[in-house]
């Protein structure tokens, strides 16, 4: 859990600095910063998605999206953001609170470092990967908070729950997970599907399309299951 705690602290530090700096920026500068974040998120999403199998990504997104809609994951996450907003945000900060919370929660928790780093931290206490992620998240949190406000800081709670949960699960499951690296097939497909979800986030940041991105979160869990099933039945996809 050391890596997760470190990650939460760096998110809080980055978001706090971002809020303080953002208050000094005129609106047009904030818009430009948001556009830059959207472009960078788009690039990251494409890079993550390319190594994956298109059929697995497509099936995972469709199936996961349907499950997410039925469970209303996006609605529940936004409702949590609004609940926090009603209690902690005031005045101008309240407008972007929920957007900042939801966007940062997705960005911080969707990616290979989240999964691999948490597993390593839980299995053998190696938090080096999460330490690297923490540094990256601190600067990302700074950038997001400068335009979206204090809601970004509350995404630290999401990081604590998600990464802490994975680390604890890894502790209980133990060695049955085997050796896991970025080259592990199910990790590749999970990362690629996560990249597709991040592409959805970039569309939101660039104001190109309003997507209920959080409803695609189940797809990230479905993709590795598909890969494992294909390997078990020895099925090769084009």
PEPE-V708293 format. One line per field, one symbol per residue. phi: phi as a letter, one per 30 degrees, with the letter a starting at -180 (. if undefined). psi: psi as a letter, one per 40 degrees, with the letter a starting at -180 (. if undefined). A space follows every 10 residues. Layout:
phi=???
psi=???
This chain:
phi=.edddedddd dddddddddd dddcddeddd dddddddddd ddddddddde dddddddddd dddddddddd dhdddddddd ddddddcbcb idddeceddd ddddedddcc lddddddddd dddbiccddd dddddddddd ddddddccid eddddedded dddddddddd dddidddidb bdddeddddd dddddddded ddddddhcad bddddceedd ddeddddddd ddchcccd
psi=eddddddddd dddddddddd dddehidddd dddddddddd dddddddddd eihddddddd dddddddddd efdddddddd dddddddeii bddddedddd ddddddddeh iddddddddd dddeeheddd dddddddddd dddddddeae dddeeddddd dddddddddd dddaeedahh idehdddddd dddddddddd dddddefdhh igddeedddd dddddddddd ddefhhi.
